[in-house]
Amino acid sequence: GGFSMLYKKFLLCFFCFCLCFTIAFSYVALRHFVNSGDTVESICRIYQLPQSVFLDWNQSDSSIRLTPGMVVTIPFPSGFVYRVSEGNSLSWISCAFFSDLNTIASANGLKFPYTLRIGQEIFVPYAEVGRKFFNEPDKLLWPVYGEISSLYGNRIHPITGLKSFHAGLDIAAPEGTPIFASASGTVTMAGENGGYGIMIEIESATQKYRYGHLSALCVMVGQRVKRGDVIGRIGSTGDSTGPHLHFEVRNQKNQTLDPLSQLPNIKNIYPKH
């Protein structure tokens, strides 16, 4: 109707204003007041926003429940924010998002030598995320840019000190580092799960993938995710001694497999510039 047309014109004008605004600043955070009948999908359609971005901004450790009158944040342009922690460089942040250093620098108005301060917010445009994935045919994607801290198999448990079998691969990275879907599939679990802490399980046609100890979720149960989508952030929830990702691969019989056998060589995790 007429109101719908008017609303679309208003949105168009508003986006034009935001575009001018973002020439001076890297992004602007809009506020959307939730109406009756709004869903995550419908809000994302209105603002042309990927679901992972919306959930990254508005959902923490459990599934978001939209209620009328609630205020949600819409970043414009679409993208992710990373809060600088000790030891981070812009080069490392660009690697963590599998993105390009120069693009992130210009998106944030930063000049060489890119001095950062702890707590500073770095905006990473959605279109730039994952552009530098190392794709190897018939292999999984590395789910996070980090360092292997514990292999699959028998080990001394870091908390109990006893011999135990480690059902996954641990990859250490700073809290808040983005986690990517290693393979496409459907989210079957997203939330607290005992020793896993905040965990995501994604099921493909042939395997299940578990991502544990997260600090935040960027997916919801039932959602279809594509290989390379941001699905959450690194944390240290559950039985954990520090920020890392516990990555598990299971077959159709629910038996665990060694993730390293399905991942590219870690030396290739971030292609050379």
C-alpha positions in Angstrom: 0.0 0.0 0.0 0.8 3.7 0.2 2.3 3.4 3.7 4.6 0.5 2.5 5.9 2.7 -0.4 6.4 5.7 1.9 8.3 3.5 4.3 10.6 2.2 1.5 11.2 5.8 0.4 12.1 6.7 3.9 14.5 3.8 4.2 16.1 4.7 0.9 16.6 8.3 2.1 17.9 7.1 5.4 20.4 4.8 3.8 21.6 7.7 1.6 22.1 9.8 4.7 24.0 6.9 6.3 26.2 6.5 3.3 27.2 10.1 3.6 27.8 9.6 7.3 30.0 6.5 6.7 32.3 8.5 4.5 33.5 10.3 7.6 33.1 7.2 10.0 33.6 3.5 9.2 30.0 2.5 10.1 26.9 3.7 11.8 24.8 1.6 14.2 21.1 2.1 13.4 18.4 1.2 16.0 15.3 -0.9 14.9 12.3 -1.1 17.2 10.9 -4.6 17.0 7.3 -4.8 15.8 4.8 -7.6 16.4 5.4 -10.3 13.8 9.1 -9.3 13.2 11.5 -12.2 12.9 15.3 -12.3 12.5 14.7 -13.2 8.8 12.2 -10.4 8.2 14.4 -7.8 9.8 17.5 -9.0 7.8 15.4 -8.7 4.6 14.4 -5.1 5.3 18.0 -4.0 5.9 19.6 -6.4 3.4 21.7 -7.8 6.3 23.3 -11.3 6.5 21.8 -13.2 9.4 25.3 -13.9 10.9 25.9 -10.1 11.1 22.6 -9.4 12.7 23.1 -12.2 15.3 26.7 -11.1 16.0 25.5 -7.6 16.9 22.3 -8.7 18.8 22.8 -12.2 20.3 25.3 -13.2 22.9 25.4 -16.7 24.4 21.9 -17.9 23.9 19.2 -17.6 21.1 17.7 -14.2 20.7 14.0 -13.8 21.5 12.4 -10.9 19.7 9.6 -9.1 21.6 7.6 -6.0 20.4 9.3 -2.8 21.6 12.7 -4.4 21.9 15.5 -2.4 20.3 18.0 -4.2 18.0 21.2 -2.8 16.4 21.6 -2.7 12.6 25.2 -1.9 11.4 25.4 0.1 8.2 27.3 -0.9 6.1 27.1 -4.6 7.0 30.1 -5.8 8.9 31.7 -7.1 12.1 33.4 -5.2 14.9 36.5 -6.6 16.6 37.7 -5.1 20.0 41.5 -4.9 20.2 43.1 -6.9 22.9 46.7 -7.0 24.1 49.2 -8.0 21.5 46.8 -7.5 18.5 48.0 -5.8 15.4 46.0 -4.7 12.4 47.9 -7.3 10.4 46.7 -10.1 12.8 43.1 -8.8 12.8 43.1 -8.9 9.0 44.3 -12.5 9.2 41.7 -13.4 11.8 38.9 -12.3 9.4 40.8 -13.8 6.4 40.6 -10.3 4.9 42.9 -7.7 3.5 45.0 -5.4 5.7 44.8 -2.3 3.4 41.0 -2.6 3.0 40.5 -2.8 6.8 42.9 0.1 7.3 41.0 2.3 4.9 37.6 1.2 6.3 38.7 2.5 9.7 40.6 5.6 8.5 43.9 4.2 9.8 47.3 5.3 8.4 50.6 3.3 8.5 52.0 2.2 11.0 48.4 1.4 12.2 48.9 2.0 15.9 46.1 0.4 17.9 45.0 0.8 21.5 43.4 -1.9 23.7 39.6 -1.7 23.6 39.6 0.1 20.2 36.8 -1.1 17.9 37.9 -2.2 14.4 35.2 -2.5 11.8 35.5 -5.2 9.2 33.2 -4.8 6.2 31.2 -8.0 5.5 32.1 -8.0 1.8 35.8 -8.3 2.8 35.4 -11.2 5.3 36.8 -14.5 4.1 38.2 -13.3 0.9 41.6 -14.9 1.7 40.4 -18.3 2.8 42.8 -21.1 1.7 40.4 -23.3 -0.2 41.6 -26.9 -0.9 39.3 -29.2 -2.8 37.7 -32.0 -0.7 39.1 -30.4 2.5 37.4 -28.5 5.3 38.0 -24.8 5.9 40.1 -23.9 9.0 37.4 -22.7 11.4 39.6 -20.1 13.1 42.9 -18.3 12.6 45.0 -19.5 15.6 47.5 -22.1 16.8 46.9 -25.7 17.6 47.1 -26.1 21.4 45.9 -29.8 21.7 45.7 -32.6 19.2 43.1 -35.2 18.7 43.7 -38.5 20.6 45.2 -39.5 24.0 46.5 -36.8 26.2 46.8 -35.6 29.8 43.7 -33.7 30.6 44.6 -30.0 31.3 42.0 -29.7 34.1 41.9 -33.2 35.8 45.6 -34.1 35.1 44.5 -37.6 34.2 45.1 -39.5 31.0 42.0 -39.1 28.7 41.0 -39.2 25.1 40.6 -35.8 23.4 37.8 -36.1 20.9 38.6 -32.9 18.9 41.3 -30.4 18.0 42.0 -27.3 20.1 42.9 -24.1 18.4 44.0 -21.2 20.6 43.1 -17.6 19.7 42.2 -14.4 21.6 38.7 -14.0 22.9 36.4 -12.6 20.3 38.3 -14.0 17.3 35.7 -15.0 14.6 34.8 -18.7 14.1 33.9 -19.9 10.6 31.8 -22.8 9.4 34.3 -25.5 8.2 31.5 -27.0 6.0 28.0 -26.1 5.0 25.1 -27.6 6.9 22.2 -27.1 9.3 22.6 -25.8 12.9 21.3 -28.6 15.2 22.5 -27.1 18.5 23.5 -23.6 19.6 23.9 -22.8 23.3 25.2 -24.2 26.6 26.2 -27.8 26.6 28.1 -28.9 29.8 31.8 -29.1 29.5 31.7 -27.8 25.9 30.4 -24.5 27.3 28.6 -22.5 24.6 28.6 -24.8 21.7 27.4 -25.0 18.1 26.7 -28.3 16.2 26.3 -28.2 12.4 25.2 -31.2 10.5 26.0 -31.8 6.8 24.9 -34.7 4.6 27.7 -36.9 5.9 29.2 -35.4 9.0 28.6 -33.4 12.2 30.9 -30.5 13.3 31.0 -29.3 16.9 32.5 -25.9 17.9 33.0 -25.5 21.7 33.9 -23.0 24.4 32.5 -20.0 22.5 31.9 -16.5 24.0 29.0 -15.7 21.5 26.8 -17.3 18.9 26.1 -15.9 15.4 23.7 -18.7 14.4 20.3 -20.1 15.5 19.0 -23.7 15.6 17.5 -24.7 12.3 19.5 -22.1 10.3 21.3 -23.2 7.1 24.9 -22.1 7.1 27.4 -22.0 4.2 31.0 -23.0 4.4 32.9 -19.8 5.4 30.0 -18.1 7.3 30.9 -16.5 10.6 29.1 -18.7 13.2 30.5 -17.4 16.6 33.3 -15.9 18.6 36.2 -17.6 20.5 35.7 -17.8 24.2 36.7 -19.9 27.3 33.3 -21.2 28.5 32.7 -24.7 29.9 35.7 -26.8 30.9 38.4 -24.6 29.5 41.8 -23.2 30.7 41.9 -20.3 28.3 40.3 -18.9 25.1 40.3 -21.5 22.3 38.1 -23.4 19.9 37.4 -27.1 20.5 36.6 -28.4 17.0 35.1 -31.9 16.6 34.2 -33.9 13.5 31.8 -36.8 13.8 30.6 -39.4 11.3 27.0 -40.6 10.7 27.5 -43.2 13.5 28.4 -40.3 15.9 32.0 -41.5 16.1 34.7 -38.8 16.4 37.3 -38.4 13.7 40.7 -36.6 13.6 39.9 -33.1 12.2 43.5 -32.7 11.0 43.0 -35.5 8.5 40.3 -33.3 6.8 42.0 -29.9 7.1 44.6 -28.3 4.8 48.1 -28.0 6.1 48.1 -25.4 8.9 51.1 -23.6 7.1 48.6 -22.7 4.4 45.9 -21.4 6.8 46.5 -17.8 5.7 47.8 -17.4 2.1 50.8 -15.1 1.7 50.1 -11.5 0.6 
